[in-house]
């Protein structure tokens, strides 16, 4: 009888461990926030999206106001086109700007919206015109090193 009780506790512990692993997998894949609320589509074009992924959040003032539905490459403009699904409860002015930001230690990227002051709101299918691409750390480092090398070369040549 004691052996059977021990097996039940071990089984429960294993099930809890598996449930925790499934939860973490869904959280890492951004699948825990599937919503059936009414929404409207918007698009935005970026020169560089960095590590932005489908289902990444769209935030304004720290509040999730939408999700990324799809990311495409436009062969005419050579830019990334991001298709967004915005929660219908939130309306943004036509002069809203969008930028790709990084959150957390792991560097999860999301789109941050900054509302403008236009009295007209974005409608379904509109495009956000003012965008700022992701900051790529490698580019910043190479620019810093190039500037330091240029400063060193100019100091080494006598005037």
Secondary structure, 3 states (H helix, E strand, C coil): CHHHHHHHHHHHHHHHHHHHHHHHHHHHCCCCCCCCCCEEEEEEEECCCCCCCCCCEEEECCEEEEEEEEEEEECCCCEEEEEEEEECCCCCECCCEEEEEEECCCCEEEEEEECCCCCCECCCCCEECEEECCCCHHHHHHHHHHHHHHHHHHHHCCC
